[in-house]
Amino acid sequence: MFEHRQDKMESMMKESEDFRRIYNRHQELDKRVTEAELGTAPMDDLALNQLKKEKLWAKDKLANLMDTTSA
């Protein structure tokens, strides 16, 4: 995630507890979605879609935080 902005992401991880918290939540959601899609952690479609929405929200929030601190 954000491979093209790795330096900025690392800087944000050090400077912002909020950014770190949202990043960790995104990572946790990513793991859960992957496990559900691979079948190692079965989940109904409604729950999976909810996880995907929350994961996307987290990614958008991270991008917004990175953009607002760049400006």
C-alpha positions in Angstrom: 0.0 0.0 0.0 1.3 3.4 -1.0 4.5 2.0 -2.4 5.1 5.1 -4.4 4.9 7.2 -1.2 6.9 4.9 1.1 9.1 7.7 2.6 6.0 9.8 3.4 4.2 6.8 5.0 7.2 6.0 7.2 7.4 9.6 8.3 3.7 9.6 9.1 4.1 6.3 11.1 6.7 8.0 13.3 5.0 11.3 13.7 1.3 10.5 14.0 -0.4 8.2 16.5 -3.7 8.5 14.6 -2.0 7.5 11.3 -0.4 4.5 13.0 -3.6 3.4 14.6 -5.5 3.6 11.3 -2.7 1.9 9.4 -2.6 -1.0 11.9 -6.4 -1.3 11.6 -6.1 -1.4 7.8 -3.4 -4.2 8.1 -5.7 -6.2 10.4 -8.6 -5.8 8.0 -6.5 -6.8 5.0 -5.4 -10.0 6.8 -9.0 -10.9 7.7 -10.3 -10.2 4.2 -7.5 -12.3 2.7 -8.2 -15.2 5.1 -11.9 -15.0 4.2 -11.3 -15.0 0.5 -8.9 -17.9 0.7 -11.3 -19.9 2.8 -9.1 -20.2 5.9 -11.5 -18.1 7.9 -15.0 -18.7 6.5 -17.3 -15.7 6.6 -20.7 -14.8 5.0 -20.8 -12.4 2.1 -22.4 -9.6 4.1 -19.7 -9.7 6.7 -16.9 -9.9 4.1 -18.4 -6.9 2.2 -18.5 -4.9 5.5 -14.8 -5.7 6.2 -13.9 -4.6 2.6 -15.8 -1.3 3.1 -14.0 -0.6 6.4 -10.7 -1.5 4.8 -11.3 0.9 2.0 -12.4 3.6 4.5 -9.1 3.1 6.3 -7.1 3.4 3.1 -8.9 6.5 2.1 -8.3 8.1 5.5 -4.6 7.3 5.4 -4.4 8.8 1.9 -6.2 11.9 3.1 -3.9 12.3 6.1 -0.8 11.9 3.9 -2.2 14.5 1.4 -3.1 17.1 4.1 0.3 16.9 5.7 2.0 17.2 2.3 0.3 20.5 1.6 
